[in-house]
Amino acid sequence: MGVGTLDQLVGLSDDLGKLDGFVEQVTRKVAAYLGEVLEDQRDKLHENLLANNSDLPSYITRFQWDLAKYPIKQSLRNIADIISKQVGQIDADLKTKSSAYNNLKGNLQNLEKKQTGSLLTRNLAELVKKEHFILDSEYLTTLLVIVPKLSFNDWNNNYEKLTDMIVPRSSVLVTQDSDFGLYTVTLFKKVVEEFKLHSREKKFVVRDFTYNEEELAAGKNEITKLVTDKKKQFVALHGYDPGTLGTTIAPRTHTRRLGVITRVAPKRESDPPSIDGELSAQSAQKHYYLFSLLA
């Protein structure tokens, strides 16, 4: 490992300080985001913050220089550049993967909200059945109407009078929640708009709904697909190291060791500083304290 002149070491020492700050920022970002994607398993964050498949105390106290990733035949400057590029790529990958994950999560949450909540806004597909509708009729159609609970009697007594051409006794209460009931009503297609107008006057809400088995199946498949895709994205986010999101920890430990080398570099190039072996207990304690702050 080429140490360089004193001026080069001073310049590199300053740059390593900036690099260390950048690596720490990315490491904290990765750890924080892992906590988010773990969701209800956030208490297992420490178990997932690994470096080279080792827990942090073991990795830090038994630190060995990674010769494959950071060849010691390279100059200190080149090794620092390698670390910088590696962490920069991790940061870019995290942004891409986390954006895809957040989009999937948002879409799934929106669909899940439509499966619950008030009858005024929720998806009605899970509540109705084919037998609730008149289908494939040239003249008749079935509407779904949301009626306030306090107006049930008003609806039952007067829905047939809202307009002409309503099929008598065609209204059925499909389901109800704490505030509203979901009713069906069958009428001639030609009076649908008039019926909607008079329903609004009575504070009855006609939901825009068409019973189509293929579309209903597609809606269910969409939720299933989003759940599957979300799990795949979680695996992708979890894949910087096998089973972990801790790959920024290894570069940071190497960056810290480079910083030590620039401060204690020997006067003779024939006597290069040691980069292998275990860290001292004091140094390991400092490193582990820094990483423990991530959680």
TORDO-801027 format. One record per atom (N, C-alpha, C): residue in three letters; x, y, z. Coordinates in pm, whole numbers, plus 50000, padded with zeros to 5 digits. Each point is the difference from the previous one (the first is absolute). Example, Ala and Ser with C-alpha at 12.3 -4.5 7.8 and 13.67 -1.06 7.14 Angstrom:
2
ALA513194943150780
ALA499115011950000
ALA500905012050000
SER499655010549928
SER500825011950006
SER499235010950073
This chain:
295
MET500854988150000
MET499155011950000
MET500885012350000
GLY499905008449896
GLY500795012149992
GLY499475010650094
VAL500875004650094
VAL499565009750099
VAL500045014149944
GLY501085003649928
GLY500095013149939
GLY500795009850085
THR500175012149947
THR500765010350069
THR499165006050112
LEU500665008150083
LEU499305006450111
LEU498875008949951
ASP500295007949894
ASP498955008749945
ASP498814991949949
GLN500314988849935
GLN498934991449949
GLN499184994250115
LEU500694996350107
LEU499314994450116
LEU499095010350066
VAL500485012450009
VAL499195010650060
VAL498745002349916
GLY500195000949867
GLY498865001949912
GLY499034988450007
LEU500554987850002
LEU499154988150006
LEU499264999350133
SER500675004150107
SER499364999850131
SER498765008950001
ASP500115011849938
ASP498855009049991
ASP498874993649919
ASP500384993949887
ASP498994993749914
ASP499344988150069
LEU500794992750078
LEU499444988550071
LEU498975004450104
GLY500235011750058
GLY499015005250094
GLY498675002449931
LYS500055005649879
LYS498785002349923
LYS499374986749958
LEU500864990749956
LEU499504986949958
LEU499344992750116
ASP500625000950117
ASP499444993450118
ASP498625005750032
GLY499865013249987
GLY498705006250024
GLY498954995249900
PHE500414998749873
PHE499084995249896
PHE499594985650027
VAL500994991550033
VAL499694985950026
VAL499094998750122
GLU500255008150102
GLU499134999750119
GLU498575004049963
GLN499885010349917
GLN498675004649959
GLN499244989049927
VAL500674993249907
VAL499364989349924
VAL499674988250092
THR500924996950093
THR499774989050093
THR498775002650085
ARG499885012250051
ARG498835003550081
ARG498724999349915
LYS500105004349875
LYS498844999849912
LYS499544985649975
VAL500974991149975
VAL499684986049975
VAL499374993850125
ALA500615002750116
ALA499484994350125
ALA498605005250030
ALA499795013049980
ALA498685005950026
ALA498954994149906
TYR500384998349873
TYR499024994749905
TYR499704985350027
LEU501014992650042
LEU499754986150037
LEU498994999350113
GLY500125009350096
GLY499025000450109
GLY498605002349947
GLU499865008149895
GLU498695002749942
GLU499434987749931
VAL500824993249919
VAL499474988749924
VAL499774987850089
LEU500674999550116
LEU499734989050092
LEU498625001550064
GLU499475012550001
GLU498665002950050
GLU499784994150139
ASP499124990050013
ASP499694994750133
ASP501104991150056
GLN501084998149924
GLN501144992250050
GLN501205009150028
ARG499725012750023
ARG501085009750020
ARG500894996350119
ASP499454992650096
ASP500814996250116
ASP501134990549960
LYS499964994849876
LYS501054991049952
LYS501055007449917
LEU500005013450010
LEU500935007949919
LEU501444996150025
HIS500394998550128
HIS501394996650031
HIS500394986649938
GLU499054990649993
GLU500304987049942
GLU500295001149851
ASN499455010249935
ASN500165001649856
ASN501155009149961
LEU500545007350096
LEU501155008549971
LEU501274991850016
LEU500374993449891
LEU501164991350000
LEU501065005449905
ALA501214995350016
ALA501085003249909
ALA500734987049967
ASN500034996749872
ASN500614987349957
ASN499424988250077
ASN498685000250019
ASN499284989150067
ASN500384998550147
SER500595010350059
SER500364999650142
SER499265011150073
ASP499714997750128
ASP499425010850079
ASP501075010850018
LEU499565012050032
LEU500935011450004
LEU501144998450101
PRO499714995850124
PRO501124998550094
PRO501074990449949
SER499564988649943
SER500974990149951
SER500785005549881
TYR499295006649907
TYR500685005249882
TYR501035010650038
ILE499625008950090
ILE500885011250034
ILE501204995450082
THR499774991350098
THR501114995850086
THR500934990149930
ARG499504993349895
ARG500854990549926
ARG500255005149858
PHE500065013049987
PHE500135006149868
PHE501214994949924
GLN499764996049875
GLN501074996249907
GLN499825008049872
TRP501085005349950
TRP499945007849877
TRP499524991249885
ASP499045005049922
ASP499454992549887
ASP500905002249878
LEU500934990649979
LEU500985001549893
LEU499364999349862
ALA498884992849988
ALA499354998749870
ALA499385013149955
LYS499365007050093
LYS499335012549965
LYS500965011950001
TYR500984999550090
TYR500895011450016
TYR501464995249998
PRO500544997249880
PRO501364994349988
PRO501055009350062
ILE500864994350082
ILE500995008250070
ILE501145004449908
LYS500044994549878
LYS501005004749904
LYS499625013749943
GLN498745003750019
GLN499545013149955
GLN500495010750098
SER500055012349952
SER500365011150088
SER498845002950094
LEU500305007150109
LEU498945003850094
LEU498915008149929
ARG500425009049910
ARG499065008249926
ARG499064991349916
ASN500564990049932
ASN499174991349916
ASN499014991950084
ILE500464995450115
ILE499114992350088
ILE498865008850049
ALA500325012350035
ALA498955009350043
ALA499005002449888
ASP500505001249876
ASP499105001949886
ASP499104987849979
ILE500574988150019
ILE499214987749985
ILE498854999950101
ILE500325003650124
ILE498975000350105
ILE498935010449967
SER500455011749954
SER499065010749967
SER499044995749890
LYS500534993649895
LYS499144995549890
LYS499054989150045
GLN500504990950084
GLN499174989150048
GLN498825005250081
VAL500285009050093
VAL498945005450085
VAL499065008949919
GLY500555007249902
GLY499155008149913
GLY499024991349923
GLN500464988349955
GLN499124990849928
GLN498934994350093
ILE500394997050125
ILE499034995150098
ILE498925010550023
ASP500435012650011
ASP499055010950022
ASP499035001349882
ALA500544999149877
ALA499155001149881
ALA499044988249991
ASP500504988050029
ASP499144988149996
ASP498885001050103
LEU500355004950118
LEU498995001350106
LEU498905009649957
LYS500375011149937
LYS499005009749955
LYS499054993649899
THR500564992449905
THR499174993749897
THR499084989550060
LYS500584991150081
LYS499214989150056
LYS498995004850103
SER500395009850081
SER499075005150100
SER498855007549935
SER500285006949888
SER498945006949928
SER498984990049945
ALA500504989249942
ALA499114989649947
ALA499194993750113
TYR500664997650113
TYR499324993950115
TYR498925009350054
ASN500325012950013
ASN499035009750052
ASN498795001449908
ASN500244999749868
ASN498895000749905
ASN499074988050015
LEU500594988150010
LEU499194988050018
LEU499245000550132
LYS500685004350104
LYS499385000750132
LYS498835009949999
GLY500205011649934
GLY498945009949991
GLY498804994949922
ASN500264993649885
ASN498904994549920
ASN499244989350076
LEU500734991650072
LEU499354989450077
LEU499175005850113
GLN500525010250067
GLN499255006350109
GLN498715006449948
ASN500095006249881
ASN498815006249942
ASN498934989549970
LEU500444988649944
LEU499044989449970
LEU499424994050128
GLU500864998450101
GLU499534994250127
GLU498995009250068
LYS500235013349988
LYS499055009550058
LYS498634998749936
LYS500004996949870
LYS498744998749928
LYS499254987350040
GLN500704990750066
GLN499344987750044
GLN499345001850137
THR500275011350064
THR499445002550133
THR499435014250002
GLY499535004150115
GLY499505013650014
GLY498535001249968
SER499575012249980
SER498585003149980
SER499494994349868
LEU498734996250000
LEU499364995349877
LEU499965010949893
LEU500175012450041
LEU500005011049903
LEU501224999549908
THR501104994450050
THR501265000549924
THR500644986549975
ARG499684989950076
ARG500724987349989
ARG499634992549872
ASN500864990749964
ASN499744991449885
ASN498834990750032
LEU499014999749914
LEU498804992050026
LEU500094985949941
ALA501074997349927
ALA500094987249929
ALA499944988150095
GLU500595001550121
GLU500024988850094
GLU498674998250072
LEU499095009549983
LEU498754999850077
LEU498814994749921
VAL500075001049868
VAL498854996349918
VAL500224986749930
LYS498894994049958
LYS500054987249928
LYS499255001449867
LYS500244990549916
LYS499395000349867
LYS498485000450008
GLU499444992850097
GLU498544999350011
GLU499365013250044
HIS500805009650041
HIS499465013150037
HIS499645008549877
PHE500404995749881
PHE499895008549882
PHE499154993749890
ILE499355008649925
ILE499384996149873
ILE501065002349892
LEU500454989449938
LEU501085001049902
LEU499504996649860
ASP500675005549902
ASP499734996949859
ASP498565003049959
SER499435010350060
SER498655004249961
SER500085012349911
GLU499195000249898
GLU500025011349908
GLU499375012450063
TYR499084997950095
TYR499245011350053
TYR500255002850149
LEU500314989650077
LEU500115001650145
LEU501465000650046
THR500205006550114
THR501325000350063
THR499825000550151
THR501054996450072
THR499975000450147
THR501025010150050
LEU499575008750089
LEU500885010150060
LEU500284996450146
LEU501135004850049
LEU500354998750141
LEU499875013750065
VAL499255000650109
VAL499705012850065
VAL500424999450146
ILE500725010550044
ILE500405001150139
ILE498975008750072
VAL499404994350105
VAL498925006850073
VAL500425001950145
PRO499905012350054
PRO500305002050143
PRO499094991250086
LYS500544995050109
LYS499214991150086
LYS498725006650050
LEU500105012850028
LEU498825007150050
LEU498925001449893
SER500354997049875
SER499045001549889
SER499544986749943
PHE500274989050071
PHE499594986949949
PHE498494999549974
ASN499225004750094
ASN498554999549983
ASN499565008749882
ASP500625011749990
ASP499685008949889
ASP500294993149867
TRP501144993449991
TRP500354992949877
TRP498994989049969
ASN499764991550096
ASN499124988549976
ASN498585004449963
ASN499575011250054
ASN498635004649974
ASN499885008149871
ASN501125005649953
ASN499885009849891
ASN500884997749878
TYR500904990050001
TYR500904998649885
TYR499254997449870
GLU498844993250009
GLU499234997149879
GLU499345012649943
LYS499975010750081
LYS499335012349958
LYS500985010649950
LEU501304997050005
LEU500985010049960
LEU499885003349851
THR499564990449922
THR499775002349857
THR499104988749948
ASP499545001549880
ASP499224989149939
ASP500934988749958
MET499404988849967
MET500704988749937
MET501034993450093
ILE499714999850131
ILE500814992650096
ILE499314986750027
VAL500774989350000
VAL499424986850023
VAL499544999150146
PRO498724997350024
PRO499494999350137
PRO500714989150082
ARG500215003350128
ARG500614990750096
ARG501334994349951
SER500735007949924
SER501294995249947
SER501185003550090
SER499765008350102
SER501125004550084
SER500334989650106
VAL501294997350015
VAL500494990350099
VAL501145006550079
LEU499974998450133
LEU501105004750083
LEU501134989749992
VAL501115003849938
VAL501134990849982
VAL500834999050127
THR500355011650056
THR500805000350123
THR499885013950060
GLN500515001750121
GLN499985013050065
GLN501205001450093
ASP500405012450022
ASP501035002850100
ASP499385008550109
SER500795006950078
SER499465007650113
SER499195012149957
ASP500205004849876
ASP499345012349957
ASP499084998449879
PHE500294990149914
PHE499294999049873
PHE499594985649969
GLY499064998949907
GLY499614987149947
GLY500194999949850
LEU500334988349946
LEU500184998449856
LEU498784992749944
TYR499235007149917
TYR498784994449941
TYR500174998349849
THR499294990249946
THR499864998949855
THR498625005249961
VAL499885004249876
VAL498705003649944
VAL500064997649849
THR498954994349946
THR499954997049857
THR498985009049932
LEU500405005649887
LEU499145009549929
LEU500344999749851
PHE499205007149923
PHE500275000849857
PHE501185009549975
LYS500834996449904
LYS501205007749972
LYS499685014549961
LYS498885002149938
LYS499675013349949
LYS499735010250112
VAL499764995250124
VAL499705009450108
VAL501135000850103
VAL501164994349968
VAL501104999750096
VAL500425014050043
GLU500205009149906
GLU500465013450034
GLU498975007550084
GLU498744998349968
GLU498955006450080
GLU499984994250141
PHE500184987050010
PHE500034993550132
PHE501175005350083
LYS501175001649938
LYS501175005250071
LYS499735014150052
LEU499355008249918
LEU499705013750039
LEU499115000550123
HIS498924992449998
HIS499075000050114
HIS500614993150122
SER500904990649978
SER500694993650113
SER500885010050073
ARG500725008249924
ARG500855010250063
ARG499175009650085
GLU498815003349952
GLU499135009050076
GLU499624994050134
LYS499954986750007
LYS499644993150125
LYS501234995550078
LYS501205004049950
LYS501284996250063
LYS500264984949992
PHE499474993849894
PHE500364986349966
PHE501115000849894
VAL501054992350019
VAL501165000849910
VAL500044987749909
VAL499875002349871
VAL500104989149902
VAL501484998249965
ARG500534988250033
ARG501414997149971
ARG500174996149854
ASP501095004549942
ASP500334996549861
ASP500634986050000
PHE499224990049964
PHE500484986350008
PHE499354991649890
THR500834992449931
THR499514990749898
THR500514986150034
TYR499094990550010
TYR500424986550034
TYR500604993349877
ASN501304997150009
ASN500704993349891
ASN500984990150063
GLU499744987349982
GLU500784989850069
GLU501485000549962
GLU500295002949874
GLU501405000649957
GLU500735011650067
GLU499345011750007
GLU500625011550064
GLU500174997950150
LEU499014993450063
LEU500114997350143
LEU501164990550028
ALA500164989949915
ALA501114990650016
ALA501335007149979
ALA500035009249902
ALA501235007549973
ALA500375008650120
GLY498985005950066
GLY500265008150119
GLY500624991850112
LYS499474987950021
LYS500574991350102
LYS501424995949964
ASN500214997349871
ASN501344996149956
ASN500995011550016
GLU499515012449984
GLU500895011550014
GLU500535001150142
ILE499124997850098
ILE500445000450139
ILE501024988950027
THR499694988049952
THR500924988850019
THR501355002949936
LYS499965005849880
LYS501245003349929
LYS500815010550076
LEU499325010250052
LEU500705010550074
LEU500654994350127
VAL499294991150068
VAL500574993750120
VAL501244992149963
THR499924992449890
THR501144992149954
THR501165008949960
ASP499705010649923
ASP501055009249955
ASP500655007250118
LYS499195003350101
LYS500555006650118
LYS500994990950071
LYS499664987150009
LYS500914990550063
LYS501294998749920
LYS499875000249866
LYS501194999149915
LYS500895012250019
GLN499385011850009
GLN500785012150021
GLN500674999950136
PHE499324994350100
PHE500604999050133
PHE501264991449993
VAL499894988849927
VAL501174991349983
VAL501115007549928
ALA499645008049899
ALA501005007849927
ALA500675010150091
LEU499215006850083
LEU500575009650095
LEU500864993050103
HIS499684987550023
HIS500694992350103
HIS501244993249943
GLY500325002949873
GLY500984991849933
GLY501365005949974
TYR500395010650070
TYR501345005349978
TYR501064989850041
ASP499804993050110
ASP500774988350040
ASP498994988850017
PRO500424987349997
PRO499034989250020
PRO499235001950130
GLY498735003249988
GLY499155001350117
GLY500155012850077
THR500735010049950
THR500215012050081
THR499945012649916
LEU499975011350071
LEU500185013049937
LEU501225006750063
GLY500984992350038
GLY501115005450076
GLY501275002449921
THR499935000849868
THR501235000949922
THR500715013450014
THR499345010050052
THR500715012750019
THR500894999550123
ILE499774990450088
ILE500804999150122
ILE501434995849968
ALA500144990349908
ALA501354995549964
ALA500825011349937
PRO499485007349900
PRO500785011349947
PRO500345010350106
ARG499075002250093
ARG500285010250100
ARG501144995750092
THR500024987250035
THR501084995250085
THR501345001149928
HIS500014996949869
HIS501235001549923
HIS500405014749989
THR499015008849985
THR500315014349994
THR500645004650129
ARG499464995350114
ARG500585003750129
ARG501444994950012
ARG500234987949951
ARG501374994650008
ARG500955008149911
LEU499525004349882
LEU500835008549915
LEU500365012950073
GLY499015005550072
GLY500255012250076
GLY501084998050104
VAL499984988250064
VAL501034996950098
VAL501374999349933
ILE500034993749880
ILE501274998449929
ILE500605013649965
THR499175009449955
THR500535013249962
THR500535007650120
ARG499504996750120
ARG500475007250118
ARG501234993650063
VAL500164986849977
VAL501134993150065
VAL500944994149896
ALA499975005249876
ALA500834994449893
ALA501475000550040
PRO500754989349973
PRO501424999450036
PRO500835009349911
LYS501165002850044
LYS500875008849925
LYS500644993049881
ARG500104986650007
ARG500654992749892
ARG498964991749925
GLU500035000749866
GLU499064992249921
GLU500254985150015
SER501234996350040
SER500314985850017
SER499354994350125
ASP499395008650079
ASP499374995650124
ASP498545004150000
PRO499164993849913
PRO498615004349984
PRO499174997650125
PRO499005008150020
PRO499144998350117
PRO499174987549988
SER499654994150114
SER499194987850001
SER498545003549974
ILE499374991949916
ILE498575002149975
ILE499194987950039
ASP500684989050035
ASP499294987950037
ASP499974998450151
GLY499354989350043
GLY500004996850141
GLY498845006350073
GLU499864996250126
GLU498895004850080
GLU500235014450044
LEU498915007250013
LEU500095013550054
LEU500234999150150
SER500605010450054
SER500165000450144
SER498645001050066
ALA499944996350125
ALA498725000450071
ALA499435014150002
GLN500885010050021
GLN499545013850005
GLN499465004549864
SER500754996749892
SER499575003949866
SER498704993049963
ALA499914987250031
ALA498784992449969
ALA498805005950073
GLN500235003950125
GLN498905005850078
GLN499505012949936
LYS500945008249951
LYS499615012549934
LYS499224997149872
HIS500494990449920
HIS499314996649875
HIS498604994950028
TYR499904990850096
TYR498694994150026
TYR499025010450055
TYR500525009350079
TYR499135010650051
TYR499425008149885
LEU500845003149901
LEU499535007849885
LEU498904992649926
PHE500214987049977
PHE499024992449924
PHE498744997250082
SER500154999150133
SER498824997450082
SER499045011849996
LEU500515011949968
LEU499145011849991
LEU499054999249882
LEU500304991449902
LEU499184999349879
LEU498584995650032
ALA499854991550097
ALA498674994750031
ALA499275008950097
